[in-house]
Amino acid sequence: MSRQLPPNDLVAVRGRLPRMSRLLTITAAVALMVAACASDDSTPKESPPVSTSTPTAHETTAASPSPEAPEPLAWGPTTSEYEEAESIVAEMSVEQQAGQVIVANYSGLEPPTELIAELGLGGVIVMGDNVESPDQLRRTAEAVQSADDRGYPLIVSVDQEGGRVARVREPATEFPSYMTFGAARSADLATEVARASGQELRAMGFTMVFAPDADVTTGADDPTIGSRSAASNPELVSDLVAASLEGYSRAGIVPVVKHFPGHGSVPADSHEELPVQTASLEELQDRDFIPFREAVEAGIPVVMVGHIEVEAVDPGTPSSLSSDVVGLLRDELGFDGLIVTDAMDMGAITEAYGPAEAAVRALEAGIDVVLMPADVRAAHAAIVEAVSDGRLDTDRLAAAATRGVALMLHQQKADEAPGPDAVGSHGELSYDASLAGMTIAAGQCEGPYVSDSIEVVGGTELDRARLTAAAEEAGLSVGSGDVVRLLGGTDPGSGDVVVALDTPYALGASEAPTKIALYGRTPQAFAALVDVLRGNETAHGRLPVDVEGAEQLGCPESPS
């Protein structure tokens, strides 16, 4: 039975964080990634920080390295792997080091293998237009890994959070949004979904996933993160992020916590413009930083820094280009692993900086991987030039490259990836997640809520098609009868049953005797919805955010 987080959102899994830290560094299935360099580059060479935590009894008997094994660093690689990486990077030219710190996107279905080999790129990120099928993705990953003769894996990464941020969809298992787990209050469920998603991604050749999202949403005024955040309570978000990290660790894929210093509390979209964070540093420490701090303690290998101006720290500068913000992550939160930028082709960067200048500034600030520069060649050339003219310290570039190589040397020792049959094999778990999170925001706590015939309105064409298919599969007639209105955004609506598919905020102003928050639009989410509508299952989720006008927080399960 899944362990539930308490209704008052108190920390339920914090006690397991020391064990998780060791899991993330010594579990054989961990495929972890690049570490970062401090913003102070005055020393000749940056030494890898050594973990000083004491293993628990469980780790000593079940998962700890032998006394002869190299000491694991807090973020994944061992000291010997780090030293090997230093040797490898020392033999690289500046041009190769500059390539190692770039992870590029590309167009179409064929990966840029010639560019990878020419510039020595650290890897690629797969976006939606690069995806045709699981078999094609496996071929893509193989081509990337064989683009040159490096003795360690390259980064083959993807945004696969679940919900509306998922580049790989059917026939792979689709999972609901991260807010589902905030509603379910289940740490175990978050762990199992992360492990399942990670297994499927590894089966398709991925080595890194840009998830989980550690942002704390502030509610309806958050236009960008929304249901990508687990909740508006930072402790609840922390618990679920830590649980997800454990799941990805078990799957052997590298997780990336994002978007430091917190994107859920700014009222603008960094894809379009530079959001301005007006909260004080103390407010950020008491809210936005909490999940990131817990993730660091849990042993996270990679943190993504977002494009957010923090007025209280470095006014006028995106966090991804700010040594002051990076310094907070390094010094205050104590993070020693890889720091990667958010996508550098986003409006928050491109509106004020060219791809060349942005790449150099990011590295100067202490960033280790420049993700998706708008012009890869320009970014690469600028990095090389910045080293040549003395603007970018050679040790700064070498340290960034070293951490990337060290983490991929470590990832190379992960357990063998699952076979192709793993892809699409977790539909039942996706169903369980949506059922556990589904929330009755108005109406009786037990169905049925509809008769034997329903009319499906609202949502997208795909939403309606998926609900229709699930309803007909369950024996309902579709076309007339009780009106089930699907809400895909923030606009309210009316019907016999109103269902919010993403964030639940529109439910407050909607008119219906029954209001349901579903937090997802996967086939399994609609199947779970139909079972609840028919009264065959009961929804016990609880709203993880404040919804003005909601009549109830949900229908918590009665104690057994």
C-alpha positions as CSV (number, residue, x, y, z in Angstrom):
1,M,0.0,0.0,0.0
2,S,1.3,3.4,-0.9
3,R,2.6,5.5,2.0
4,Q,0.6,8.7,2.2
5,L,1.8,12.1,3.2
6,P,-0.4,13.6,6.0
7,P,-3.2,15.9,5.1
8,N,-1.6,18.9,6.8
9,D,1.3,18.6,4.4
10,L,3.9,18.0,7.1
11,V,7.1,16.5,6.1
12,A,6.6,12.7,5.8
13,V,9.8,11.5,4.0
14,R,12.4,13.9,5.4
15,G,13.7,11.2,7.6
16,R,14.8,9.1,4.7
17,L,16.9,11.9,3.0
18,P,20.3,10.7,4.3
19,R,19.6,7.2,2.9
20,M,18.5,8.8,-0.3
21,S,21.7,10.7,-0.6
22,R,23.7,7.5,-0.4
23,L,21.3,5.8,-2.9
24,L,21.9,8.6,-5.4
25,T,25.6,8.2,-5.1
26,I,26.2,4.5,-4.7
27,T,23.2,2.6,-6.1
28,A,24.4,0.7,-9.1
29,A,21.5,1.9,-11.1
30,V,22.4,5.6,-10.7
31,A,23.2,7.3,-14.0
32,L,24.2,10.7,-12.7
33,M,25.6,13.8,-14.4
34,V,28.0,16.7,-14.5
35,A,29.1,18.7,-11.4
36,A,29.8,22.4,-11.3
37,C,32.5,24.8,-10.5
38,A,32.4,27.4,-7.9
39,S,32.1,31.0,-9.0
40,D,35.5,31.9,-7.4
41,D,38.1,30.7,-9.8
42,S,41.2,32.2,-8.1
43,T,42.6,28.8,-7.2
44,P,44.6,26.9,-9.8
45,K,42.4,23.8,-9.8
46,E,39.0,23.1,-8.2
47,S,39.1,20.0,-6.0
48,P,36.1,17.7,-5.8
49,P,34.2,18.0,-2.5
50,V,34.1,14.8,-0.5
51,S,31.0,13.6,1.2
52,T,31.3,13.5,5.0
53,S,27.9,12.0,5.8
54,T,27.8,8.7,7.8
55,P,25.9,5.9,6.1
56,T,22.9,4.5,7.9
57,A,22.8,0.9,9.1
58,H,20.8,-0.1,6.0
59,E,23.4,1.4,3.7
60,T,26.2,-0.3,5.6
61,T,24.6,-3.7,5.1
62,A,22.9,-3.3,1.8
63,A,24.3,-0.7,-0.5
64,S,27.5,0.8,0.9
65,P,30.8,0.4,-1.1
66,S,33.4,-1.9,0.3
67,P,36.1,-0.3,2.5
68,E,38.5,-0.5,-0.6
69,A,36.0,1.3,-2.9
70,P,36.7,4.9,-3.8
71,E,34.9,7.6,-1.7
72,P,31.7,8.7,-3.5
73,L,31.2,12.4,-3.9
74,A,27.9,13.9,-2.6
75,W,26.6,14.3,-6.2
76,G,27.5,10.9,-7.7
77,P,31.0,10.2,-9.0
78,T,33.7,8.7,-6.9
79,T,36.9,10.5,-6.2
80,S,38.7,8.2,-8.6
81,E,36.2,8.9,-11.4
82,Y,36.7,12.6,-10.8
83,E,40.4,12.3,-11.0
84,E,40.1,10.3,-14.2
85,A,37.9,13.0,-15.6
86,E,40.6,15.6,-14.7
87,S,43.1,13.6,-16.6
88,I,40.8,13.3,-19.7
89,V,40.0,17.0,-19.7
90,A,43.7,18.0,-19.3
91,E,44.4,16.2,-22.6
92,M,41.6,18.1,-24.3
93,S,42.1,21.2,-26.4
94,V,40.3,24.4,-25.5
95,E,38.0,23.7,-28.4
96,Q,37.1,20.3,-27.1
97,Q,36.5,21.6,-23.6
98,A,34.3,24.3,-25.0
99,G,32.2,21.7,-26.8
100,Q,32.0,19.5,-23.7
101,V,30.1,22.2,-21.9
102,I,27.4,22.6,-24.6
103,V,24.3,20.5,-24.8
104,A,22.5,21.3,-28.1
105,N,19.1,20.9,-29.6
106,Y,18.6,20.1,-33.3
107,S,15.9,20.0,-36.0
108,G,14.3,16.9,-37.4
109,L,14.7,13.2,-36.7
110,E,18.4,12.8,-37.4
111,P,20.8,13.9,-34.6
112,P,23.7,16.2,-35.5
113,T,26.4,13.6,-35.3
114,E,28.9,15.5,-37.5
115,L,28.5,18.6,-35.3
116,I,28.9,16.6,-32.2
117,A,32.2,15.1,-33.5
118,E,33.5,18.4,-34.9
119,L,32.9,20.5,-31.8
120,G,33.1,17.8,-29.2
121,L,29.6,18.6,-27.8
122,G,28.7,17.3,-24.4
123,G,25.4,15.9,-25.7
124,V,22.0,16.7,-27.1
125,I,18.5,17.4,-25.8
126,V,15.6,15.7,-27.6
127,M,12.5,17.9,-28.2
128,G,9.1,17.0,-29.6
129,D,10.0,17.5,-33.2
130,N,12.8,15.0,-32.8
131,V,10.5,12.2,-31.8
132,E,8.9,9.7,-34.1
133,S,8.9,6.4,-32.2
134,P,10.7,4.5,-29.5
135,D,12.7,2.6,-32.0
136,Q,13.8,5.8,-33.7
137,L,14.8,7.3,-30.4
138,R,17.0,4.3,-29.7
139,R,18.7,4.7,-33.0
140,T,19.1,8.4,-32.2
141,A,20.8,7.7,-28.9
142,E,23.1,5.1,-30.5
143,A,24.1,7.5,-33.2
144,V,24.9,10.2,-30.6
145,Q,26.9,7.9,-28.5
146,S,28.9,6.7,-31.5
147,A,29.5,10.1,-33.1
148,D,33.1,10.1,-31.9
149,D,35.4,7.9,-29.9
150,R,35.0,9.3,-26.5
151,G,35.5,6.8,-23.7
152,Y,32.4,7.9,-21.7
153,P,28.7,8.4,-22.6
154,L,27.3,11.7,-23.9
155,I,24.3,13.4,-22.5
156,V,21.1,12.3,-24.3
157,S,18.5,14.3,-22.5
158,V,14.8,15.1,-22.6
159,D,12.1,17.2,-20.9
160,Q,9.8,14.4,-19.6
161,E,8.1,15.7,-16.4
162,G,4.7,14.2,-17.2
163,G,1.5,16.2,-17.8
164,R,1.9,19.0,-20.4
165,V,5.7,18.8,-20.4
166,A,6.4,15.4,-22.0
167,R,8.3,15.1,-25.3
168,V,7.7,11.4,-25.6
169,R,4.1,10.2,-25.6
170,E,2.3,7.1,-26.8
171,P,3.2,4.4,-27.2
172,A,5.4,5.2,-24.2
173,T,3.4,5.4,-21.0
174,E,2.1,8.9,-20.4
175,F,2.0,10.0,-16.8
176,P,-0.1,12.9,-15.3
177,S,1.2,16.2,-14.2
178,Y,3.4,16.5,-11.1
179,M,0.5,18.2,-9.2
180,T,-1.1,14.8,-9.2
181,F,1.3,13.7,-6.5
182,G,0.7,16.8,-4.4
183,A,-3.0,16.0,-4.5
184,A,-2.4,12.3,-3.7
185,R,0.0,13.1,-0.8
186,S,1.9,9.9,-1.7
187,A,5.7,9.8,-1.6
188,D,5.8,6.1,-2.6
189,L,3.6,6.9,-5.7
190,A,6.0,9.7,-6.7
191,T,8.9,7.3,-6.4
192,E,7.3,4.5,-8.4
193,V,6.2,6.8,-11.2
194,A,9.7,8.4,-11.4
195,R,11.3,4.9,-11.5
196,A,8.8,3.7,-14.2
197,S,9.3,6.8,-16.3
198,G,13.1,6.6,-15.9
199,Q,13.1,2.9,-16.9
200,E,11.2,3.7,-20.1
201,L,13.4,6.6,-21.0
202,R,16.5,4.5,-20.4
203,A,15.0,1.8,-22.7
204,M,14.9,4.4,-25.4
205,G,18.5,5.4,-24.9
206,F,18.2,8.5,-22.7
207,T,20.8,9.2,-20.0
208,M,19.3,12.4,-18.4
209,V,15.8,13.6,-17.7
210,F,15.0,17.3,-16.9
211,A,12.8,16.4,-14.0
212,P,11.5,16.7,-11.3
213,D,10.2,20.2,-11.1
214,A,11.1,21.7,-7.6
215,D,9.2,24.9,-8.1
216,V,6.7,26.0,-5.5
217,T,3.7,27.5,-7.2
218,T,2.0,30.5,-5.7
219,G,-1.3,29.7,-7.4
220,A,-3.3,31.2,-10.2
221,D,-0.9,34.1,-10.6
222,D,1.8,31.6,-11.8
223,P,1.5,31.5,-15.6
224,T,4.4,29.2,-16.4
225,I,4.8,26.4,-13.9
226,G,1.2,25.7,-12.9
227,S,0.6,21.9,-12.6
228,R,4.3,21.2,-13.2
229,S,4.7,22.1,-9.5
230,A,3.5,19.5,-7.0
231,A,1.9,22.1,-4.6
232,S,2.0,25.5,-3.1
233,N,3.4,24.2,0.2
234,P,7.2,24.1,0.0
235,E,7.5,21.2,2.5
236,L,5.1,19.0,0.5
237,V,7.0,19.9,-2.7
238,S,10.3,19.0,-1.0
239,D,9.0,15.6,0.1
240,L,7.7,14.7,-3.3
241,V,10.9,15.9,-5.1
242,A,13.0,13.8,-2.8
243,A,10.8,10.8,-3.5
244,S,11.0,11.3,-7.2
245,L,14.8,11.6,-7.0
246,E,14.9,8.2,-5.4
247,G,12.8,6.8,-8.2
248,Y,15.0,8.1,-10.9
249,S,18.0,6.9,-9.0
250,R,16.6,3.4,-9.0
251,A,16.0,3.6,-12.7
252,G,19.6,4.6,-13.4
253,I,18.8,7.9,-15.2
254,V,20.2,11.2,-14.3
255,P,17.6,13.6,-12.8
256,V,17.8,17.4,-13.0
257,V,16.0,19.5,-10.4
258,K,14.7,22.8,-11.8
259,H,14.3,25.8,-12.0
260,F,16.5,27.5,-9.3
261,P,15.9,30.0,-7.7
262,G,12.3,29.1,-8.2
263,H,10.0,29.8,-11.2
264,G,6.6,29.2,-9.5
265,S,6.4,32.5,-7.8
266,V,7.0,34.9,-10.7
267,P,4.1,36.3,-12.8
268,A,5.8,36.0,-16.2
269,D,7.0,33.4,-18.6
270,S,10.7,33.2,-19.2
271,H,10.1,31.6,-22.6
272,E,8.8,35.0,-23.7
273,E,10.5,37.6,-21.4
274,L,12.7,38.0,-18.3
275,P,10.5,37.4,-15.2
276,V,11.3,39.6,-12.2
277,Q,11.3,38.1,-8.8
278,T,10.4,40.8,-6.3
279,A,10.4,38.7,-3.1
280,S,13.1,39.4,-0.5
281,L,15.9,36.9,-0.1
282,E,14.4,35.9,3.2
283,E,11.1,35.1,1.5
284,L,12.9,33.0,-1.1
285,Q,14.8,31.1,1.6
286,D,11.5,30.4,3.4
287,R,9.6,29.3,0.3
288,D,11.3,28.8,-3.0
289,F,14.7,27.5,-1.8
290,I,13.3,24.8,0.5
291,P,12.8,22.0,-2.1
292,F,16.2,22.8,-3.7
293,R,17.9,22.6,-0.3
294,E,16.3,19.3,0.4
295,A,17.3,18.0,-3.0
296,V,20.9,19.0,-2.4
297,E,20.8,17.1,0.9
298,A,19.3,14.1,-1.0
299,G,22.3,14.0,-3.3
300,I,20.9,15.5,-6.5
301,P,23.6,15.5,-9.2
302,V,22.3,18.3,-11.4
303,V,20.4,21.6,-10.8
304,M,19.0,23.7,-13.6
305,V,19.1,27.5,-13.1
306,G,16.3,29.5,-14.6
307,H,16.2,32.8,-16.4
308,I,14.8,34.9,-13.6
309,E,15.9,38.3,-12.4
310,V,16.1,38.3,-8.6
311,E,15.9,41.9,-7.5
312,A,17.2,41.2,-4.0
313,V,20.3,39.4,-5.3
314,D,21.3,40.7,-8.7
315,P,18.9,43.2,-10.2
316,G,18.8,43.3,-14.0
317,T,20.6,40.0,-14.6
318,P,19.0,36.6,-15.4
319,S,19.9,34.1,-12.7
320,S,21.5,31.8,-15.3
321,L,24.0,34.6,-16.0
322,S,24.5,35.7,-12.4
323,S,27.4,34.7,-10.3
324,D,25.6,36.0,-7.2
325,V,22.6,33.6,-7.7
326,V,24.9,30.7,-8.6
327,G,26.9,31.6,-5.5
328,L,23.7,31.1,-3.4
329,L,23.3,27.7,-4.8
330,R,26.9,26.8,-4.2
331,D,27.6,28.5,-0.9
332,E,24.2,28.8,0.9
333,L,22.7,25.5,-0.3
334,G,26.0,23.7,-0.5
335,F,25.5,22.2,-3.9
336,D,28.7,20.7,-5.4
337,G,27.2,19.1,-8.5
338,L,26.5,20.2,-12.1
339,I,24.7,23.4,-12.8
340,V,23.0,23.7,-16.1
341,T,21.2,26.7,-17.6
342,D,17.6,26.6,-18.7
343,A,17.3,26.6,-22.5
344,M,19.3,29.5,-23.8
345,D,17.1,30.1,-26.8
346,M,14.3,31.4,-24.6
347,G,13.1,35.0,-24.8
348,A,14.4,35.9,-21.4
349,I,17.9,35.5,-22.9
350,T,17.6,36.2,-26.6
351,E,15.8,39.5,-26.1
352,A,18.9,41.0,-24.4
353,Y,21.9,38.8,-25.3
354,G,23.2,37.1,-28.4
355,P,24.0,33.4,-28.2
356,A,27.8,34.0,-28.0
357,E,27.7,36.5,-25.2
358,A,25.1,34.6,-23.2
359,A,27.2,31.4,-23.3
360,V,30.3,33.2,-22.0
361,R,28.4,35.0,-19.3
362,A,26.9,31.8,-18.1
363,L,30.3,30.1,-17.7
364,E,31.7,33.2,-16.1
365,A,28.9,33.0,-13.6
366,G,29.7,29.5,-12.6
367,I,27.4,27.5,-14.8
368,D,28.8,24.2,-16.1
369,V,26.5,23.3,-19.1
370,V,25.1,25.7,-21.6
371,L,21.8,24.2,-22.7
372,M,20.3,24.8,-26.2
373,P,22.2,27.9,-27.3
374,A,20.4,29.6,-30.1
375,D,23.5,29.3,-32.3
376,V,25.7,26.4,-31.3
377,R,28.7,27.4,-33.4
378,A,28.6,31.0,-32.3
379,A,28.4,29.9,-28.6
380,H,31.3,27.5,-29.1
381,A,33.5,30.1,-30.9
382,A,32.8,32.7,-28.2
383,I,33.8,30.4,-25.4
384,V,37.1,29.6,-27.2
385,E,37.7,33.3,-27.9
386,A,36.9,34.2,-24.3
387,V,39.6,31.8,-23.1
388,S,42.1,33.0,-25.7
389,D,41.7,36.7,-24.7
390,G,41.7,36.0,-21.0
391,R,38.1,36.9,-20.3
392,L,37.2,33.3,-19.3
393,D,39.7,31.6,-16.9
394,T,41.1,28.4,-18.3
395,D,40.5,26.6,-15.0
396,R,36.9,27.7,-14.9
397,L,36.3,26.0,-18.3
398,A,38.3,22.9,-17.4
399,A,36.4,22.5,-14.1
400,A,33.1,22.7,-15.8
401,A,34.2,20.1,-18.4
402,T,35.7,17.9,-15.7
403,R,32.5,17.6,-13.8
404,G,30.6,16.7,-17.0
405,V,33.1,14.0,-17.8
406,A,33.2,12.7,-14.2
407,L,29.5,12.3,-14.0
408,M,29.2,10.5,-17.3
409,L,32.1,8.2,-16.3
410,H,29.9,7.4,-13.3
411,Q,26.8,7.0,-15.4
412,Q,28.7,4.5,-17.6
413,K,28.7,2.1,-14.7
414,A,24.9,2.0,-14.3
415,D,23.0,-1.2,-14.6
416,E,22.1,-2.3,-18.1
417,A,19.2,-0.4,-19.6
418,P,15.8,-2.2,-19.8
419,G,14.8,-3.8,-23.1
420,P,12.4,-2.3,-25.6
421,D,9.4,-4.1,-23.9
422,A,9.7,-1.7,-21.0
423,V,8.4,1.2,-23.1
424,G,4.6,1.5,-22.6
425,S,4.5,-1.1,-19.8
426,H,3.3,1.1,-17.0
427,G,-0.2,2.0,-17.9
428,E,-1.6,0.6,-14.7
429,L,0.7,2.7,-12.6
430,S,-0.3,5.8,-14.6
431,Y,-4.0,4.9,-13.9
432,D,-3.3,4.5,-10.2
433,A,-1.5,7.8,-10.0
434,S,-4.5,9.7,-11.6
435,L,-7.0,7.9,-9.4
436,A,-5.0,8.7,-6.2
437,G,-4.7,12.4,-7.1
438,M,-8.2,13.0,-8.4
439,T,-10.0,15.5,-6.2
440,I,-13.7,16.2,-5.6
441,A,-13.8,20.0,-5.2
442,A,-17.6,20.1,-5.0
443,G,-20.3,17.4,-4.7
444,Q,-20.8,14.2,-2.8
445,C,-17.7,12.1,-2.1
446,E,-19.1,8.9,-3.7
447,G,-20.6,8.4,-7.1
448,P,-22.1,7.6,-9.4
449,Y,-22.1,11.2,-10.7
450,V,-23.6,10.4,-14.1
451,S,-26.2,8.0,-15.6
452,D,-25.5,5.5,-18.4
453,S,-25.2,8.2,-21.1
454,I,-23.0,11.3,-21.2
455,E,-22.3,14.3,-23.4
456,V,-18.7,15.3,-23.6
457,V,-18.0,19.0,-24.2
458,G,-15.0,21.3,-23.8
459,G,-11.3,20.5,-23.8
460,T,-9.4,19.7,-26.9
461,E,-10.3,17.3,-29.7
462,L,-7.9,14.8,-28.3
463,D,-9.3,15.3,-24.7
464,R,-12.8,14.6,-26.0
465,A,-11.7,11.6,-28.0
466,R,-9.8,10.1,-25.1
467,L,-12.7,10.5,-22.7
468,T,-15.2,9.2,-25.3
469,A,-13.0,6.1,-25.8
470,A,-12.7,5.5,-22.0
471,A,-16.4,6.0,-21.5
472,E,-17.4,3.6,-24.3
473,E,-14.9,1.0,-23.1
474,A,-16.6,1.2,-19.7
475,G,-20.1,0.7,-21.3
476,L,-21.3,4.3,-21.3
477,S,-23.1,5.8,-24.2
478,V,-21.7,9.1,-25.5
479,G,-23.5,11.8,-27.4
480,S,-26.3,12.8,-25.1
481,G,-27.2,12.7,-21.4
482,D,-25.4,14.1,-18.4
483,V,-23.0,16.9,-19.6
484,V,-19.3,16.4,-18.6
485,R,-17.5,19.6,-19.4
486,L,-13.7,19.4,-19.7
487,L,-11.7,22.5,-18.7
488,G,-8.2,22.7,-20.2
489,G,-7.2,26.1,-18.8
490,T,-8.3,28.8,-16.4
491,D,-11.7,29.7,-17.9
492,P,-14.7,28.3,-15.9
493,G,-17.6,26.4,-17.4
494,S,-20.8,24.7,-16.5
495,G,-22.3,21.2,-16.8
496,D,-23.5,18.3,-14.7
497,V,-19.9,17.5,-14.0
498,V,-17.0,19.9,-14.6
499,V,-13.5,18.5,-14.8
500,A,-10.3,20.5,-14.6
501,L,-7.6,18.7,-16.7
502,D,-4.6,20.8,-15.7
503,T,-4.6,23.2,-12.8
504,P,-7.8,23.3,-10.7
505,Y,-8.3,27.1,-10.4
506,A,-11.2,27.3,-12.9
507,L,-13.3,25.0,-10.7
508,G,-14.0,27.8,-8.2
509,A,-15.9,29.9,-10.6
510,S,-17.5,27.0,-12.5
511,E,-21.2,26.1,-12.1
512,A,-21.8,22.4,-11.6
513,P,-23.1,20.2,-8.8
514,T,-19.9,18.1,-9.1
515,K,-16.4,19.6,-9.7
516,I,-13.4,17.3,-10.2
517,A,-9.7,18.1,-10.5
518,L,-8.0,15.5,-12.6
519,Y,-4.5,17.0,-13.1
520,G,-3.9,15.1,-16.3
521,R,-5.2,14.2,-19.7
522,T,-3.6,10.8,-20.4
523,P,-5.6,7.8,-21.5
524,Q,-5.3,6.4,-18.1
525,A,-6.4,9.6,-16.4
526,F,-9.6,9.5,-18.4
527,A,-10.1,5.8,-17.6
528,A,-9.8,6.7,-13.9
529,L,-12.2,9.6,-14.4
530,V,-14.9,7.3,-16.0
531,D,-14.5,4.8,-13.1
532,V,-15.1,7.6,-10.6
533,L,-18.0,9.1,-12.6
534,R,-19.7,5.6,-12.7
535,G,-19.2,5.1,-8.9
536,N,-16.9,2.1,-9.4
537,E,-14.0,4.0,-7.7
538,T,-13.7,6.8,-5.2
539,A,-11.5,9.9,-5.5
540,H,-9.5,10.7,-2.4
541,G,-7.2,13.4,-3.6
542,R,-7.0,16.7,-1.9
543,L,-6.4,20.1,-3.5
544,P,-2.6,20.9,-3.2
545,V,-3.2,24.6,-4.0
546,D,-5.7,27.2,-2.9
547,V,-8.7,27.4,-5.2
548,E,-10.9,30.4,-4.6
549,G,-14.5,29.4,-4.5
550,A,-13.9,25.7,-4.1
551,E,-16.5,24.2,-1.8
552,Q,-14.3,21.5,-0.4
553,L,-10.6,20.5,-0.4
554,G,-11.4,16.9,-1.4
555,C,-12.7,13.7,0.1
556,P,-9.9,12.2,2.2
557,E,-10.0,8.5,2.7
558,S,-11.5,7.5,6.1
559,P,-9.1,5.8,8.5
560,S,-9.3,2.0,8.3
